[in-house]
């Protein structure tokens, strides 16, 4: 079966802000493209600008946003488009709902200490939190619930994105979601 005819799948890449989720998603998208697999990356910051242009980042808004995000991902997968969710989704329930909607689903946890994430801080959210400018940063003021049984753990502070992406590709192969090269 050629790659374009394979059933699609979804990967949810979760972890603290600045843990390396987006870097992993980009490396994974590239490695899958080399195999002829075109994936849609649903990146929470980009999607949030459309779905909730004035986000409050409170529990109610997050719940609504992640329901919408999971629904969009499920629709894409149902129509043959593989999906990578690049989203913190700070509560397990958000990711569990997506897993319930999408049969071929894997959860990837990018584990990195909050100290490393604070040092990276590409969007400045940890600095804002420290200065009192925001009270909603997962892992700081808001709860972040790491997966209890992720399909794969990536060490965001010690593992290169390329190495981690290769491990994710191996996981996809091992689960029969993509063909072995």
MARDO-330355 format. One record per residue (C-alpha): residue in three letters; x, y negated, z. Coordinates in steps of 0.001 Angstrom, whole numbers, plus 524288, in hexadecimal, padded with zeros to 5 digits. Layout:
% MARDO-330355
ALAXYZ;...
% end
This chain:
% MARDO-330355
UNK800008000080000;UNK805DE7F2D57FC60;UNK8071D7E877806F5;UNK7FC6D7DFCC8013F;UNK7F2AD7EB37801F9;UNK7F5977EEE78101B;UNK7EB707EBDD81A82;UNK7EEA57DF5E8219E;UNK7F2237DD7482FE5;UNK7F3C87D2F883A29;UNK7FF287CFE284318;UNK7FD3B7C6C884E94;UNK80A0D7C0AF852B6;UNK808757BB628607D;UNK8119C7B57F86A76;UNK814097A8E7871A9;UNK8150A79C51869D3;UNK822C679B7C863D0;UNK825777A9EF8663A;UNK828447AC4E857CB;UNK81AE47B02185265;UNK81B4D7A7578466A;UNK829557AAE684349;UNK825BC7B948843EE;UNK819887B71C83BA5;UNK821B27B0648311B;UNK82BF37BB2F83103;UNK821677C58983099;UNK81A1A7BEC68258E;UNK826D77BE6F81DDC;UNK82A247CCC182055;UNK81C687D10681CA6;UNK81CEC7C8B881049;UNK829497D01E80C63;UNK820D17DC5F80CE9;UNK8165D7D62080470;UNK80D337D38A80FD7;UNK8077B7C5E481045;UNK802887C28081DDB;UNK7FA8C7B71B822DF;UNK8007F7B0C882EDB;UNK7F6367AAE5837BE;UNK7FE357A16083FBD;UNK7F69D79BF784B36;UNK7FBAE78DF184AC1;UNK7F85578C8B83C50;UNK7EB307933E83D73;UNK7E79678BA2849A5;UNK7E8ED77ED584207;UNK7DDCF7839183965;UNK7D52578AF1842F2;UNK7D6BA7822784EE4;UNK7DCD17756184A3A;UNK7DBE476F73857DD;UNK7DF9B77B0986070;UNK7DE4177A3686F1B;UNK7E5C6786E08716F;UNK7DC6D78A4187C6A;UNK7D737797FF87E41;UNK7CA8279588876D9;UNK7D14378F7A86B18;UNK7DBA079A1586AC4;UNK7D1437A4A986B80;UNK7C9DE79EC286002;UNK7D63879C998581E;UNK7DB7E7AA67859DF;UNK7CE257B04085696;UNK7CE5E7A880849EE;UNK7DC5F7AC4284715;UNK7D9A47BABE84953;UNK7CDA07B9F98409D;UNK7D5507B3C383585;UNK7DFE17BE17836F2;UNK7D5D47C91283709;UNK7CF957C3AF82A9C;UNK7DCA77C300823C5;UNK7E05A7D0D2827BD;UNK7D2EB7D5BD82398;UNK7D5797CFD181635;UNK7E2C07D60C814B8;UNK7EB907CB2281983;UNK7F5967CEF4823E4;UNK7F60C7C50882EE3;UNK8003D7C06A83884;UNK7FA837B8D8843F9;UNK804ED7AF6E848E4;UNK7FE4B7AB278555F;UNK800FA7AAF8863ED;UNK7F2F87AEE88674C;UNK7F6257AD738759A;UNK7EB877B6AC87A9F;UNK7EB2C7C52A8777B;UNK7DCAF7C47687460;UNK7DF6D7BC048685A;UNK7E86C7C6448629F;UNK7DFCC7D19086700;UNK7D4377CBDF85FAF;UNK7DC4E7CB6385344;UNK7E0817D9878554D;UNK7D2267DD63856CB;UNK7CEBC7D6C7849E1;UNK7DA587DBB8841F6;UNK7DC8F7EA5E84118;UNK7EAB57E9AC83C30;UNK7F0277E08184683;UNK7FD227DF8084D98;UNK801107D6428587A;UNK80F127D16C858DF;UNK813D37CAEE86555;UNK81F1E7C16C863F0;UNK824B67C18287191;UNK82D4B7B6088755D;UNK82F637AFCB882B0;UNK8287E7A2E0884AD;UNK835EB79CB58871F;UNK839FD7A04087936;UNK82D1579B4F873C1;UNK82EB178E7787B2C;UNK83C7978CE3875BB;UNK837B578F2B867C4;UNK82B3A78701868D4;UNK82A5C7834B85A50;UNK81D2177C8685C12;UNK82099775DA868E1;UNK8155677C0F87050;UNK81D937805487BD9;UNK8232E7728F87D12;UNK8155776D0C87C80;UNK810EF776A2886F0;UNK81C467731088FC2;UNK81931764A488E0F;UNK80AD27670289125;UNK8066A764318833A;UNK7FF847713F881D0;UNK7FA2577B0888B62;UNK7F787786508823C;UNK8046978CB287E75;UNK8034379B8687F74;UNK80D5E7A0DC888C8;UNK80E9A793CB88FB2;UNK8016E78E15893C0;UNK7F8907978788C65;UNK7F8B17A63288E29;UNK7FFB37AEA688434;UNK7FBF37BCF0884F9;UNK806307C52E87E10;UNK800F57D1548775A;UNK7FF8A7DCFE8805D;UNK802D07E6B387590;UNK808177DFA98699A;UNK80B107E7B885DA2;UNK818A97E1AD85D65;UNK820957D8BB8662E;UNK82A417CF8185FC7;UNK834A97C8FE86824;UNK832F67BAF38638B;UNK83EF97B64A86ACC;UNK8484D7C12A86689;UNK843A87C6CB859A7;UNK844DE7C04A84C63;UNK838477BDFE844FE;UNK83D4B7C660839C0;UNK840437D1E0842A9;UNK833277D08184979;UNK82C1D7CF9983C68;UNK832AD7DC38837EF;UNK82DBC7E2C284454;UNK81FF77DDDA8417A;UNK820DC7E30383386;UNK825247F03B83900;UNK819627EFE684219;UNK810767ED2783681;UNK816607F8AD82F24;UNK81592801B083AF9;UNK8072B7FE6183CA3;UNK8046E800DA82E46;UNK800B07F2AD82BB7;UNK80AF17F10B8210A;UNK812BB7FA9A818E2;UNK820A07FE6381C10;UNK82A347F8C58120B;
% end
